[in-house]
Every structure is written in structure tokens, then in C-alpha cells.
Amino acid sequence: MRTGVKYREIVREIAHDNYGYVTTHAAARADVPPGELPKLAARGGLKNIAYGLYRVTDIPPTPYDQYAEALLRIGEDAYLHGESVLALHGLADVNPRRIKIAVPRRARPKLPPHIELNSTPPGGRTVLYEGLNSQPVADALLECRGRVVTERLQAAARQARSDGLLTTGEWKRVRKELWP
């Protein structure tokens, strides 16, 4: 432990960078012993969300908290995909009932009903949006074909381009696929 720094302060630092959440793995990387998080939770100010996942209760909520929690429940290689990527950016007027998370490995965590886990082949491209690991918007738009009305996807693509979420190459690829 760093001299003069308390475990609670270290946990708060980690949580501020993760939408109020801290995992036992992240705490251990910062030299906080795994047994400290349950102790801190018992004393208050830290709430156990799931096995190995805690939330600092006085960090103000944001619109991205639900996505951060879903990703942290599954692990470091998990990422948002499909309609959840579009919802994250307010595109295509989608509001999926479940947060869609993909992972390039076999995973069987116990999840609440509002999180849907899918396996994907390893090597898929991911990017960070708002600090959240995600499928690129262009790939998400194309993946949602057949589940979201084409006109909504076209409008979402135009909006994503104007918001700077699509490169010129991605814009051309999406236009070619969505405007036959």
C-alpha cells in the first residue's frame, strides 16, 4: 500500500474512473487486498453488486453506469455490441430491454435478466466510447440489419457521421450496405 493512503481512498480513485464501480481485480492491481472490499462494504459507502463487483454509493450516477456495470460483470474482454452500441449514442431510436454484451471466449457468469451475453469469434475489432469497450458504430449499424428498420439505421448512420462516430471509410461501407 502507498504510504499514508487508505484503502478506501484507493478504491474511490478506481471507482471515479469506472462510473462508480470497482472490481476486486482492479483493487488488487492497486495493492488493495481482495478481503478489504467486503470489509469496506460492511462499514458503508460501498455496495456489493455482484461477485467481485462493488459500487461506491456516493459517486453520482451517469447515463453510462448500466453499460459499465454490464461490462464489469463479465470481464475485461467484454464489449457492448449491436443495439446497445446504438443506444449508448442515442442512435436509431432504439431502447433495447437488455444490454447486449459480447465476449470472445466462453463465459457463464450469473447475470441479471437485463444483460444478454453472446459469444463472438476472437479478433473482433473494438473501440472505446466514453471509456466503455464497444463494437465500432459502423459494425453495430450493419449488425442491426433485420432487427431495426432500415430507415432508422440510415438516419442513425447520417447522425453518426455528423457526430464524428464514422470515419470516411466506415461511412462509405455503411452507405453501400444500407442504401442498396
C-alpha positions in Angstrom: 0.0 0.0 0.0 1.2 3.5 -0.7 2.4 5.3 2.4 -0.3 7.4 4.1 -3.1 6.3 1.6 -6.1 4.4 2.9 -7.7 1.5 1.0 -11.0 3.5 0.9 -9.2 6.3 -0.9 -7.6 4.0 -3.5 -11.0 2.3 -4.1 -12.6 5.7 -4.6 -9.9 6.6 -7.2 -10.5 3.4 -9.1 -14.3 4.0 -8.9 -14.1 7.5 -10.2 -12.5 6.2 -13.4 -15.2 3.4 -13.8 -18.6 5.1 -13.3 -18.5 4.4 -9.6 -17.6 0.7 -9.9 -14.6 -1.2 -8.6 -13.7 -4.9 -9.1 -11.6 -7.0 -6.8 -9.2 -7.4 -9.7 -8.8 -3.7 -10.2 -8.4 -3.2 -6.5 -5.8 -6.0 -6.3 -3.8 -4.3 -9.1 -3.7 -1.2 -6.9 -2.4 -3.2 -4.0 -5.8 -3.4 -2.1 -6.1 -6.9 -0.7 -9.2 -8.8 -2.0 -10.6 -9.1 1.5 -10.7 -5.4 2.0 -13.6 -4.7 -0.3 -16.1 -6.8 1.7 -14.9 -5.1 4.9 -15.3 -1.6 3.3 -18.8 -2.6 2.2 -19.7 -3.7 5.7 -18.7 -0.3 7.0 -20.8 1.5 4.4 -20.2 3.7 1.4 -19.5 0.6 -0.8 -22.2 -1.7 -2.1 -21.7 -5.3 -3.3 -23.3 -5.5 -6.8 -22.2 -9.0 -7.8 -19.4 -11.4 -7.1 -16.2 -9.3 -7.2 -18.0 -6.1 -8.2 -18.7 -3.1 -5.9 -20.1 0.4 -6.3 -19.1 3.4 -4.4 -22.5 4.7 -3.3 -21.8 8.5 -3.2 -20.4 8.8 -6.7 -23.2 10.4 -8.7 -24.9 8.2 -11.4 -24.5 8.9 -15.1 -26.3 7.6 -18.2 -23.4 5.2 -18.8 -23.5 3.4 -15.4 -25.7 0.5 -16.6 -23.2 -0.2 -19.5 -20.2 -0.1 -17.2 -21.8 -2.5 -14.8 -22.7 -4.9 -17.5 -19.2 -4.9 -18.9 -17.6 -5.3 -15.5 -19.8 -8.2 -14.5 -18.4 -10.2 -17.5 -14.7 -9.2 -17.6 -12.0 -7.2 -19.2 -12.5 -8.5 -22.8 -16.3 -7.9 -22.9 -17.7 -5.2 -25.1 -21.0 -3.6 -26.0 -22.5 -4.7 -29.3 -25.5 -4.3 -31.6 -28.4 -2.3 -30.4 -26.6 -1.4 -27.1 -23.9 0.5 -29.1 -26.6 2.4 -30.9 -28.5 3.1 -27.6 -25.2 4.3 -26.0 -25.0 7.0 -28.6 -28.7 7.8 -28.9 -28.9 6.4 -32.5 -31.7 4.8 -34.4 -34.2 5.5 -31.6 -33.5 2.1 -30.1 -34.1 1.3 -26.4 -33.3 -2.4 -26.0 -34.7 -4.2 -23.0 -31.4 -5.9 -22.5 -27.9 -4.6 -22.6 -26.1 -6.7 -25.3 -22.6 -7.7 -24.4 -20.2 -9.8 -26.5 -17.2 -11.7 -25.3 -14.6 -13.6 -27.4 -14.4 -16.6 -25.0 -16.7 -18.9 -23.3 -18.3 -17.2 -20.3 -21.1 -18.3 -18.0 -21.4 -15.7 -15.3 -24.7 -15.4 -13.4 -26.3 -12.3 -14.9 -29.5 -10.3 -14.2 -32.2 -10.5 -16.8 -31.4 -7.1 -18.3 -28.0 -8.2 -19.6 -27.6 -10.5 -22.6 -24.3 -12.3 -23.2 -23.2 -13.5 -26.6 -20.0 -15.3 -27.7 -18.2 -13.9 -30.7 -15.2 -15.1 -32.6 -11.9 -13.8 -31.2 -10.2 -11.0 -33.0 -13.3 -8.7 -33.4 -12.5 -5.0 -33.6 -13.4 -2.9 -30.5 -13.1 0.7 -29.6 -13.6 2.9 -26.5 -16.6 5.2 -26.4 -16.9 7.2 -23.1 -14.3 4.8 -21.7 -16.5 1.7 -22.4 -15.3 -1.1 -24.6 -17.6 -1.3 -27.6 -18.1 -2.7 -31.1 -17.5 0.2 -33.6 -20.6 2.1 -34.5 -20.3 1.1 -38.2 -20.2 -2.6 -37.3 -23.2 -2.2 -34.9 -25.2 -0.4 -37.6 -24.7 -3.3 -40.0 -25.2 -5.9 -37.4 -28.7 -4.5 -36.6 -30.0 -5.0 -40.1 -33.1 -7.1 -39.9 -33.7 -6.2 -36.3 -34.0 -2.4 -36.7 -36.0 -0.8 -39.5 -33.7 0.2 -42.4 -34.9 3.8 -42.5 -33.9 4.2 -38.8 -30.5 2.7 -39.5 -30.0 5.0 -42.4 -30.9 8.0 -40.2 -28.6 6.7 -37.5 -25.8 6.4 -39.9 -26.2 10.0 -41.1 -26.3 11.1 -37.4 -23.3 9.0 -36.5 -21.4 10.6 -39.5 -22.3 14.1 -38.4 -21.3 13.3 -34.8 -17.9 12.1 -35.9 -18.6 8.4 -35.0 -17.9 7.1 -38.5 -14.7 7.6 -40.5 -14.9 8.3 -44.2 -14.2 4.6 -45.0 -16.8 3.4 -42.5 -19.3 5.9 -43.8 -18.8 4.6 -47.4 -19.0 0.9 -46.2 -22.2 1.6 -44.3 -23.8 3.6 -47.1 -23.0 0.8 -49.6 -24.7 -1.8 -47.3 -27.7 0.3 -46.1 -28.6 2.1 -49.3 -28.6 -0.7 -51.9 
